[in-house]
Structures are given as structure tokens and as C-alpha cells.
Amino acid sequence: MKINTKLSALCVAATLLSAAQVAAAAPAVTSPANAAQPNVASPSATVPTQVPAPAASASVATPAPAQAPSVPATTAPAAGSVQAATPATPSAPAPRPSASVAPAAAPSVPSTAKPSKPQQPSTSAPAAATATSVNPTQLDKLNHESAIPLVLEAQSRYQYAISGGKSLGQAFQLNGKSYRYLSEDIGTKTKLINYLTQAYTKQASEQFVGKFFVEVNGRLAQLNADGGNLLEFSRATAKMVTMTPVKRSYLLTVPYPAETKQANEKITVNFEKVGSYWKISSAPHVIF
């Protein structure tokens, strides 16, 4: 009996405990339900009051603008990538230096082209300069090329003197021979010597004057005759045969006109440096 009574008491206590637990659990269940209901009901019931509902919709719309920013946010990565490109732009300066190097190469290309094209003109330019700009009567460098212009200058002065100058002077008889006076510009021995020594040495000039001219009453005269030859000194070539610092000799090969069919003449011409310039030391009549 006592055991049954104790068991019954334990059962009752257990029942009461479980009931108490159920009772305690029941309010906990109902309270969240009620709490959930107010949350659910309160939005719908208080829709007018809950102007937040529009606000909620505004807040819902707000995400949409927020997504619009999020699109910038998406472009923001793109901007980030632009920033990644911005470092590439600093690297672009590196190509710019290289591009600046290209201009530096561009001048060299003209120097290689202004070198191949320009070099040909520049090579011919010196030749032209030697032929035209260099005064043969002021020749300070003598070689097989510059010797020819000086020879031509000497020939011109020889022919002018031997022909009497600008015009035929007054003729007269002397010792049974016909003479004529030289023109005024070379009409005295001093004037003629000064004229010839532009291309010849003084000794060569005096040798020529003493042989072909006479002095009458202070004026120079010559035999009334013509002279000259057919040799074409303008087509002559020169080859050096002897050389010292102040004296040189060249062997000239001088052709006749083609129609004459005569062999070329070989003529030795001597040169001497007088002061700073080279002169011909062979007498004019020995050459021409």
C-alpha cells in the first residue's frame, strides 16, 4: 500500500510538473504567435497608419535606386579597371620616350638619305666649287686637278698679250719690220708684267716679254703678226712627275681637235709657290 501511494504521488507530481511545463510552454507559444500576428497584422491593419508601407515601398524603391548606384558600383570596378589602365598610361610615357627616340632616329634617316642623296650632291658640289669658286690666280693647293684651271688661266693671259690686248694698236716700221703698239691696259712693261704675274712667276713673265716685245718711247710694241696653236688645253690631263714643298712638275697630255686626227701632245709644265699661291714657272711661249 505504501509503495502504491508513493507511486501515485510521484505520478501526480509528474503530471503536475508536465502540466506546469505545458502551461509554461503554452504562453510562450501563444505569445510569439500573438507577436507574429501583430507583426503581420500590424502592417496590414495599419496600412494607412503605417505610411511606412509606402515608405516600405519607398524603401523597396530605394533598393532600386540603390541598384542604380550599384550599377555605378559595377562601373566602379570598371573605374577600378580604368585605374588599372591609368598605370598603363604611365607606362605609355615609356613608349613616348621611345617615340621621342624615333624622332631622334628620324634625323638620322634624313642624314642617311640627306647622307646618300646629299652625299652625291655634296661630292659633286666640291668638284663644282673647285671649278667655279676657286680663283686660279689664288691657288694655294696644287694637284693634278687644280693644275689644269691654272694652266687655262695662263693660256688666256698669254693669248691676250700676244694678240696686243683689247684691240690692234697703231702700226709702225722698225728696222724694216712691221710693229704695233699694245693696248693701253698692258701698254708698258710694268703693266704687262703685273698682268702676267697673276698666273706666272716674275722670271717666266720677263722671259716672255723680253723675247716677244720691244719698248719704243716708253711703250711696248710687238711684231704685227698673229700666233697660237690648235691644242685644246681645256681637255688636257695632268700627271705629277716631280714634287717639292715649293716646286712641282706636271706632264700634260693635250689633245688636238678630233677632226685634225693628230696625236696628243705631251707638255711638261713647271710650277712654283710664290708667297701663298702657286704660279707657273715655265715661260708662256714654251707651253703654248
Backbone torsions as a table, in degrees:
resi	resn	phi	psi	omega
1	MET	NA	-45.5	-178.2
2	LYS	-63.8	-39.7	179.7
3	ILE	-64.6	-43.6	-179.2
4	ASN	-64.3	-38.4	179.9
5	THR	-64.3	-40.2	-179.7
6	LYS	-67.8	-40.6	178.7
7	LEU	-64.5	-40.5	179.5
8	SER	-63.9	-42.4	179.6
9	ALA	-62.6	-40.1	178.0
10	LEU	-65.2	-39.9	178.7
11	CYS	-63.0	-44.4	-179.8
12	VAL	-62.5	-42.7	-178.7
13	ALA	-64.2	-39.6	178.7
14	ALA	-65.4	-39.8	179.6
15	THR	-63.7	-45.8	179.8
16	LEU	-62.2	-40.1	-180.0
17	LEU	-64.2	-42.2	179.5
18	SER	-67.6	-36.1	178.5
19	ALA	-65.9	-41.3	178.4
20	ALA	-63.3	-38.9	178.1
21	GLN	-65.8	-40.2	178.1
22	VAL	-64.1	-44.0	-179.7
23	ALA	-62.8	-41.4	178.7
24	ALA	-66.7	-34.8	179.2
25	ALA	-74.1	-33.7	-177.8
26	ALA	-60.6	-51.7	178.1
27	PRO	-60.0	-36.1	-178.9
28	ALA	-65.1	-33.9	-179.5
29	VAL	-75.3	-43.0	-177.2
30	THR	-69.1	-37.9	-178.0
31	SER	-63.9	-41.9	174.5
32	PRO	-66.3	-33.7	179.0
33	ALA	-63.8	-46.3	178.4
34	ASN	-62.8	-38.6	-179.7
35	ALA	-67.3	-37.6	178.4
36	ALA	-69.4	-36.9	179.4
37	GLN	-63.8	-48.5	176.2
38	PRO	-55.3	-38.1	-179.4
39	ASN	-65.7	-41.9	-178.6
40	VAL	-74.2	-44.8	-176.0
41	ALA	-71.6	-40.5	-175.7
42	SER	-57.5	-39.4	175.6
43	PRO	-63.9	-46.0	-175.5
44	SER	-75.7	-39.9	-177.5
45	ALA	-69.8	-38.7	-176.1
46	THR	-101.0	31.5	178.8
47	VAL	-54.9	-48.5	175.7
48	PRO	-61.2	-49.7	-177.4
49	THR	-63.9	-37.8	-175.0
50	GLN	-83.2	58.2	171.1
51	VAL	-45.9	-20.8	169.0
52	PRO	-53.3	-26.1	178.5
53	ALA	-57.3	-51.4	169.1
54	PRO	-57.4	-40.0	177.7
55	ALA	-60.7	-37.9	176.8
56	ALA	-62.0	-42.6	176.7
57	SER	-64.8	-36.6	174.7
58	ALA	-62.7	-39.7	177.2
59	SER	-65.8	-31.7	175.5
60	VAL	-68.2	-41.4	176.7
61	ALA	-65.6	-31.4	178.4
62	THR	-58.2	-42.5	174.1
63	PRO	-55.1	-37.8	-179.4
64	ALA	-60.7	-50.7	171.3
65	PRO	-57.3	-37.1	179.4
66	ALA	-60.2	-32.9	176.7
67	GLN	-70.3	-34.0	174.7
68	ALA	-59.2	-46.2	169.9
69	PRO	-59.4	-36.0	-179.2
70	SER	-62.4	-27.2	175.1
71	VAL	-65.5	-47.7	168.0
72	PRO	-54.4	-36.6	178.5
73	ALA	-61.7	-36.9	176.4
74	THR	-67.5	-40.1	175.8
75	THR	-70.1	-25.2	176.5
76	ALA	-57.1	-42.2	170.3
77	PRO	-58.4	-39.3	177.7
78	ALA	-61.2	-41.1	175.5
79	ALA	-60.9	-37.4	174.9
80	GLY	-59.4	-40.2	177.7
81	SER	-68.5	-32.8	174.5
82	VAL	-61.9	-39.9	175.9
83	GLN	-62.6	-34.3	174.9
84	ALA	-65.7	-33.7	176.3
85	ALA	-72.5	-30.1	178.1
86	THR	-58.1	-42.9	169.5
87	PRO	-57.8	-34.1	177.7
88	ALA	-65.3	-32.7	176.5
89	THR	-64.2	-43.5	170.1
90	PRO	-56.4	-33.9	176.8
91	SER	-71.4	-24.2	175.2
92	ALA	-60.8	-37.9	170.5
93	PRO	-51.4	-34.1	177.6
94	ALA	-61.1	-45.1	171.0
95	PRO	-60.2	-34.7	-179.4
96	ARG	-60.2	-44.5	170.7
97	PRO	-54.2	-42.0	180.0
98	SER	-65.8	-35.5	175.5
99	ALA	-65.3	-37.4	177.0
100	SER	-65.8	-27.9	175.1
101	VAL	-68.7	-34.7	179.0
102	ALA	-60.4	-45.0	171.1
103	PRO	-55.1	-38.9	177.7
104	ALA	-61.8	-37.4	177.1
105	ALA	-69.8	-31.4	-179.0
106	ALA	-58.9	-47.0	172.7
107	PRO	-54.8	-37.9	-179.7
108	SER	-67.1	-31.9	178.7
109	VAL	-65.2	-47.9	170.3
110	PRO	-54.7	-43.9	177.8
111	SER	-58.5	-33.1	176.8
112	THR	-76.0	-39.7	176.1
113	ALA	-72.7	-52.8	170.3
114	LYS	-57.3	-20.5	160.9
115	PRO	-67.0	-49.1	-177.5
116	SER	-77.7	-48.7	175.7
117	LYS	-65.8	-57.0	-179.8
118	PRO	-55.5	-32.9	-177.0
119	GLN	-64.9	-37.8	179.2
120	GLN	-66.5	-50.1	173.3
121	PRO	-57.1	-41.8	-176.1
122	SER	-66.7	-30.7	178.0
123	THR	-69.8	-41.3	179.3
124	SER	-73.9	-29.9	-179.9
125	ALA	-58.8	-47.1	175.7
126	PRO	-57.6	-39.1	179.8
127	ALA	-62.7	-45.9	179.3
128	ALA	-63.5	-40.0	-179.5
129	ALA	-62.7	-39.8	-179.7
130	THR	-64.8	-36.8	-176.3
131	ALA	-76.4	-33.5	-170.6
132	THR	-108.1	-50.1	-169.9
133	SER	-81.4	-26.3	-178.8
134	VAL	-78.6	125.2	178.7
135	ASN	-80.6	118.7	-177.2
136	PRO	-60.7	-25.5	179.9
137	THR	-80.3	-3.3	176.9
138	GLN	-129.5	49.3	-176.2
139	LEU	-86.2	112.9	-179.0
140	ASP	-101.9	-9.4	177.6
141	LYS	-129.2	117.8	-176.0
142	LEU	-108.0	129.8	173.5
143	ASN	-149.5	-174.4	-174.7
144	HIS	-67.3	-17.6	177.6
145	GLU	-91.2	-47.6	-177.6
146	SER	-71.9	-15.5	178.8
147	ALA	-66.7	-34.3	-176.1
148	ILE	-65.9	-47.4	176.8
149	PRO	-57.7	-35.9	177.9
150	LEU	-68.2	-38.0	176.8
151	VAL	-63.4	-41.0	179.4
152	LEU	-65.9	-38.5	176.4
153	GLU	-63.7	-42.1	179.0
154	ALA	-64.4	-39.5	177.8
155	GLN	-63.2	-41.3	180.0
156	SER	-61.8	-43.0	-179.5
157	ARG	-70.7	-35.2	175.7
158	TYR	-62.6	-48.6	-177.3
159	GLN	-64.6	-36.4	178.4
160	TYR	-64.4	-42.6	-178.8
161	ALA	-70.8	-42.3	-175.6
162	ILE	-71.4	-20.5	177.9
163	SER	-91.8	0.5	174.3
164	GLY	95.8	1.6	178.0
165	GLY	99.2	-142.3	-173.8
166	LYS	-66.0	-39.7	-177.0
167	SER	-152.5	166.1	179.2
168	LEU	-69.2	127.8	178.8
169	GLY	-83.8	179.7	180.0
170	GLN	-61.7	133.0	-179.3
171	ALA	-91.7	153.3	177.8
172	PHE	-157.6	165.2	-179.1
173	GLN	-103.0	138.2	177.9
174	LEU	-146.3	118.7	-179.7
175	ASN	54.8	40.3	176.1
176	GLY	75.9	10.6	178.8
177	LYS	-122.5	150.9	-179.2
178	SER	-88.6	127.8	178.5
179	TYR	-122.6	165.6	174.1
180	ARG	-141.8	148.9	178.3
181	TYR	-80.1	151.5	175.5
182	LEU	-79.6	159.5	178.1
183	SER	-65.1	160.1	-172.2
184	GLU	-56.0	-37.1	-173.9
185	ASP	-66.9	-25.4	176.6
186	ILE	-126.0	25.4	-169.9
187	GLY	-76.6	-7.7	175.4
188	THR	-121.3	162.8	-179.0
189	LYS	-61.9	-39.0	179.9
190	THR	-63.4	-45.5	-179.6
191	LYS	-63.9	-42.5	-178.2
192	LEU	-68.8	-39.1	178.4
193	ILE	-63.9	-44.2	178.6
194	ASN	-60.8	-37.2	179.8
195	TYR	-68.0	-43.3	-175.9
196	LEU	-73.6	-34.7	-175.9
197	THR	-72.4	1.4	170.2
198	GLN	-69.4	-26.0	-179.6
199	ALA	-122.0	-23.2	-176.7
200	TYR	-114.0	161.3	170.1
201	THR	-71.4	162.4	-178.9
202	LYS	-64.3	-38.1	-179.8
203	GLN	-63.8	-44.1	179.1
204	ALA	-65.1	-38.4	-179.9
205	SER	-65.5	-45.1	-179.4
206	GLU	-65.9	-35.6	177.5
207	GLN	-62.4	-41.8	179.7
208	PHE	-67.9	-46.0	-177.6
209	VAL	-64.7	-41.9	-179.5
210	GLY	-64.9	-27.9	-176.7
211	LYS	-85.2	-32.7	-169.5
212	PHE	-116.0	-4.0	-175.7
213	PHE	-132.6	151.8	175.9
214	VAL	-124.4	154.1	-179.9
215	GLU	-107.3	120.5	-178.4
216	VAL	-125.5	118.3	179.8
217	ASN	53.1	39.0	177.3
218	GLY	81.8	0.1	179.9
219	ARG	-115.2	149.9	179.0
220	LEU	-88.6	139.6	176.6
221	ALA	-138.0	163.6	179.7
222	GLN	-142.0	164.7	176.9
223	LEU	-60.7	140.5	-176.8
224	ASN	-79.9	79.9	-177.8
225	ALA	-153.6	161.3	178.5
226	ASP	-103.9	153.7	178.3
227	GLY	-140.8	-177.8	179.9
228	GLY	126.2	173.4	178.3
229	ASN	-143.9	178.1	-175.8
230	LEU	-95.5	-0.7	-176.8
231	LEU	-60.8	137.7	-178.1
232	GLU	-101.9	89.4	-178.7
233	PHE	-69.0	-19.1	178.3
234	SER	-68.2	-19.2	177.8
235	ARG	-106.5	13.6	-177.9
236	ALA	-75.2	154.9	172.0
237	THR	-121.2	152.3	-175.7
238	ALA	-124.5	142.9	176.1
239	LYS	-134.1	125.8	-177.8
240	MET	-72.1	134.3	-179.9
241	VAL	-114.4	-32.2	174.6
242	THR	-139.0	155.2	-178.1
243	MET	-154.7	133.7	166.6
244	THR	-133.9	172.2	179.9
245	PRO	-57.9	-28.2	-176.0
246	VAL	-122.7	-2.7	178.7
247	LYS	-139.6	139.5	178.1
248	ARG	-145.7	155.4	176.3
249	SER	-129.3	138.0	178.3
250	TYR	-125.6	140.1	174.5
251	LEU	-95.6	116.8	-178.7
252	LEU	-95.4	134.1	171.5
253	THR	-104.9	111.9	-171.4
254	VAL	-117.1	123.4	-180.0
255	PRO	-88.7	157.7	168.8
256	TYR	-90.1	167.0	173.4
257	PRO	-56.4	145.6	-173.7
258	ALA	-58.6	-35.0	-175.6
259	GLU	-69.8	-20.6	179.6
260	THR	-75.8	-22.1	179.8
261	LYS	55.4	37.8	177.6
262	GLN	-102.0	151.1	179.8
263	ALA	-70.0	154.3	179.1
264	ASN	-63.5	149.9	176.2
265	GLU	-95.3	143.6	174.7
266	LYS	-107.2	118.6	-175.9
267	ILE	-129.8	128.2	177.1
268	THR	-91.2	129.1	179.9
269	VAL	-121.8	130.1	179.5
270	ASN	-99.8	144.2	-179.6
271	PHE	-126.6	150.5	178.1
272	GLU	-142.7	141.8	179.4
273	LYS	-88.1	120.7	179.6
274	VAL	-113.0	109.4	-173.6
275	GLY	67.2	-117.6	-179.0
276	SER	-98.7	-9.7	-170.7
277	TYR	-120.2	152.6	177.8
278	TRP	-87.1	137.3	177.0
279	LYS	-127.9	161.2	176.7
280	ILE	-86.8	125.0	-178.0
281	SER	-97.9	-2.1	173.1
282	SER	-83.8	140.1	179.4
283	ALA	-65.4	144.4	-176.0
284	PRO	-55.0	-42.9	-175.5
285	HIS	-70.5	-16.7	178.2
286	VAL	-76.6	-29.4	-177.6
287	ILE	-90.1	-48.2	-168.6
288	PHE	-103.6	NA	NA
